[in-house]
């Protein structure tokens, strides 16, 4: 999955970009806005924890690498006997 990040100078620019992306057919559930605590994101799709962090990506990689390492370790244990 590829993420594109845009740094906007103000809230109006952010609203304009979100509107243009929606006009181009990008669904709202794929758009997420993050701002500082003193900014209000009224009317913009706010990002959740999974979008603000790389938690899901890390879990996928961790499960994949852990599974491969476990399989290799099990094969070594069985073949080493």
C-alpha positions as a printed Julia matrix, in Angstrom:
81×3 Matrix{Float64}:
   0.0     0.0    0.0
   1.29    3.44  -0.85
   0.56    6.55   1.18
   0.83   10.09  -0.07
   1.36   12.86   2.45
   0.69   16.53   1.73
   1.7    19.38   4.0
  -0.73   22.26   3.56
  -0.1    25.85   4.7
  -3.62   26.41   6.03
  -6.98   24.76   6.61
  -8.6    26.21   3.48
  -5.91   24.7    1.25
  -6.47   21.35   2.93
 -10.22   21.54   2.32
  -9.61   22.42  -1.33
  -7.27   19.45  -1.86
  -9.7    17.06  -0.16
 -12.54   18.36  -2.34
 -10.44   17.95  -5.5
  -9.49   14.39  -4.54
 -13.12   13.54  -3.87
 -14.06   15.04  -7.27
 -11.47   12.77  -8.89
 -13.16    9.72  -7.35
 -11.05    9.05  -4.26
 -13.47    7.71  -1.62
 -13.62    9.59   1.68
 -12.57    6.52   3.68
  -9.18    6.75   1.92
  -8.67   10.41   2.88
  -7.4    11.36   6.34
  -6.45   14.73   7.78
  -4.07   15.3   10.68
  -3.49   18.68  12.31
  -1.97   20.19  15.42
  -4.06   20.26  18.56
  -5.02   23.91  18.13
  -6.49   23.32  14.63
 -10.1    22.33  14.07
 -10.76   19.7   11.4
 -14.46   20.45  10.99
 -15.69   19.01   7.71
 -12.5    17.05   6.99
 -12.06   13.27   7.3
 -10.06   12.9   10.5
  -7.38   10.21  10.75
  -7.69    7.43  13.29
  -4.97    5.61  15.22
  -4.21    3.2   12.36
  -3.64    6.11   9.96
  -1.58    8.17  12.39
   0.8     5.3   13.14
   2.33    2.43  11.21
   0.73   -0.11  13.57
  -1.01   -2.21  10.91
   2.07   -2.22   8.67
   4.27   -3.27  11.59
   1.89   -6.05  12.61
   1.84   -7.43   9.06
   5.61   -7.42   8.78
   6.06   -8.81  12.29
   3.65  -11.68  11.71
   5.22  -12.49   8.35
   8.81  -12.41   9.54
   7.94  -14.2   12.77
   6.17  -16.95  10.84
   9.12  -17.44   8.5
  11.6   -17.43  11.39
   9.48  -19.93  13.33
   9.2   -22.21  10.32
  12.94  -22.1    9.69
  13.64  -22.71  13.37
  11.27  -25.68  13.4
  12.87  -27.16  10.27
  16.32  -26.74  11.77
  15.2   -28.4   15.01
  13.69  -31.36  13.16
  16.6   -31.79  10.72
  19.3   -31.25  13.35
  18.22  -34.29  15.39
